[in-house]
């Protein structure tokens, strides 16, 4: 069973409308088709890799400066031990379909609770909750902003 982080339809509609250069009332069909295409790719990859108990968080934005609805997929999953792992993919949108542009390594990005994403041509930044020196394994309390090159 795959758990999904909920994206509010209004926020996603507005974000996709801006990316697609259409009025803020972008059709739900456009939103649903793009979301379904990206989610389908991520689910297939999760299944192919056999990731256990995955929770998927998709965030859309333009990584090219050309109005594409690219995405980053954060997939939290169990590692078989007592901790969760994070697998992250950059998704490139072309013609209403998606391809994985690249996998982001755990050296480039780690932590929990992705937020404050900023998309720009060729890179994105994201703030994550990360462990500090004396934090117990269960309960990280630090924050760190990562900048990821998407090419």
C-alpha positions as MATLAB code, in Angstrom:
seq = 'XXXXXXXXXXXXXXXXXXXXXXXXXXXXXXXXXXXXXXXXXXXXXXXXXXXXXXXXXXXXXXXXXXXXXXXXXXXXXXXXXXXXXXXXXXXXXXXXXXXXXXXXXXXXXXXXXXXXXXXXXXXXXXXXXXXXXXXXXXXXXXXXXXXXXXX';
ca = [
       0.000    0.000    0.000;
       1.363    3.409   -0.963;
       0.575    6.389    1.241;
       0.405    9.821   -0.344;
       1.067   13.204    1.147;
      -2.006   15.208    0.280;
      -1.594   18.190   -2.010;
      -4.473   20.615   -1.822;
      -6.212   20.738   -5.192;
      -6.328   24.558   -5.164;
      -2.591   24.952   -4.551;
      -1.714   22.359   -7.182;
      -4.136   23.921   -9.676;
      -2.635   27.379   -9.185;
       0.918   26.068   -9.419;
       0.209   24.129  -12.604;
      -1.732   27.062  -14.059;
       1.288   29.316  -13.578;
       3.586   26.711  -15.113;
       1.327   26.126  -18.077;
       0.821   29.884  -18.643;
      -2.935   29.540  -18.375;
      -5.397   31.440  -16.199;
      -5.503   30.510  -12.507;
      -8.567   28.400  -13.254;
      -6.558   25.687  -15.029;
      -8.773   22.769  -15.861;
      -8.868   19.913  -13.433;
      -8.236   17.614  -16.399;
      -4.814   19.218  -17.017;
      -3.970   18.990  -13.329;
      -5.198   15.424  -13.008;
      -3.418   14.250  -16.171;
      -0.065   15.728  -15.115;
      -0.403   14.487  -11.552;
      -1.414   11.008  -12.741;
       1.487   10.846  -15.224;
       4.078   11.863  -12.621;
       2.594    9.666   -9.924;
       2.390    6.684  -12.300;
       6.098    6.988  -13.093;
       7.034    7.218   -9.415;
       4.804    4.291   -8.436;
       6.325    2.136  -11.199;
       9.854    2.978  -10.015;
       8.921    2.296   -6.372;
       7.532   -1.092   -7.380;
      10.548   -1.901   -9.584;
      12.935   -1.154   -6.702;
      10.784   -2.972   -4.138;
      10.701   -0.018   -1.729;
       8.808   -0.990    1.412;
       5.998    1.079    2.942;
       6.558    4.085    0.661;
       5.087    7.527    1.286;
       5.253    9.734   -1.812;
       5.435   13.522   -1.817;
       5.363   15.133   -5.272;
       6.066   18.840   -5.679;
       5.719   20.520   -9.079;
       7.742   23.430  -10.427;
       9.579   24.705  -13.499;
      13.222   23.577  -13.649;
      13.895   24.825  -17.173;
      12.509   28.353  -17.223;
      10.315   27.371  -20.174;
       7.038   26.787  -18.333;
       7.292   23.021  -17.858;
       5.569   21.310  -14.941;
       8.641   19.403  -13.747;
       8.566   17.743  -10.346;
      10.603   16.388   -7.504;
       9.478   13.169   -5.849;
      10.414   12.531   -2.232;
       9.795    8.888   -1.319;
      10.163    7.914    2.337;
      10.333    4.184    2.877;
      11.411    1.681    5.494;
      14.927    0.344    5.340;
      14.336   -2.914    7.145;
      15.842   -1.452   10.307;
      14.515    1.128   12.726;
      14.831    4.127   10.443;
      13.271    5.492    7.297;
      15.154    6.097    4.087;
      14.625    8.896    1.594;
      14.770    8.288   -2.135;
      14.465   11.377   -4.309;
      13.960   11.714   -8.061;
      13.878   14.738  -10.333;
      11.081   14.324  -12.899;
      11.190   16.119  -16.250;
       7.931   16.897  -18.010;
       7.704   16.853  -21.792;
       4.490   16.745  -23.731;
       2.274   15.647  -20.835;
       4.497   12.732  -19.839;
       7.360   12.362  -17.400;
      10.790   10.790  -17.283;
      13.162   10.538  -14.356;
      15.865   13.096  -15.009;
      18.053   11.784  -12.244;
      18.131   10.299   -8.770;
      19.371   12.611   -6.032;
      21.938   10.918   -3.797;
      21.662   10.787   -0.014;
      24.883   12.807    0.167;
      23.141   15.643   -1.716;
      19.848   15.549    0.192;
      18.710   13.897    3.391;
      16.282   14.451    6.228;
      12.522   14.673    6.676;
       9.648   17.067    6.033;
      10.623   18.767    2.746;
       9.416   22.375    2.614;
      10.132   25.844    1.243;
      10.940   24.532   -2.230;
      12.301   27.045   -4.710;
      12.492   25.968   -8.359;
      14.784   27.777  -10.793;
      16.382   26.811  -14.106;
      18.893   24.023  -13.454;
      18.478   23.821   -9.681;
      16.135   23.784   -6.761;
      16.442   24.376   -3.061;
      14.566   22.639   -0.286;
      14.606   22.891    3.496;
      14.624   19.613    5.432;
      14.515   18.615    9.077;
      17.861   16.991    9.895;
      19.493   15.550   13.022;
      21.743   17.695   15.180;
      24.749   16.304   17.030;
      22.926   15.225   20.212;
      19.514   14.354   18.782;
      18.144   10.861   19.407;
      17.796    8.820   16.211;
      14.016    9.136   16.320;
      13.689   12.836   16.684;
      15.780   15.219   14.577;
      15.456   18.889   15.530;
      17.755   20.719   13.105;
      17.010   22.331    9.771;
      19.125   22.604    6.668;
      18.487   24.067    3.234;
      19.921   22.028    0.360;
      20.539   23.261   -3.179;
      20.297   20.513   -5.778;
      21.616   20.750   -9.309;
      19.032   19.051  -11.498;
      21.180   18.318  -14.563;
];
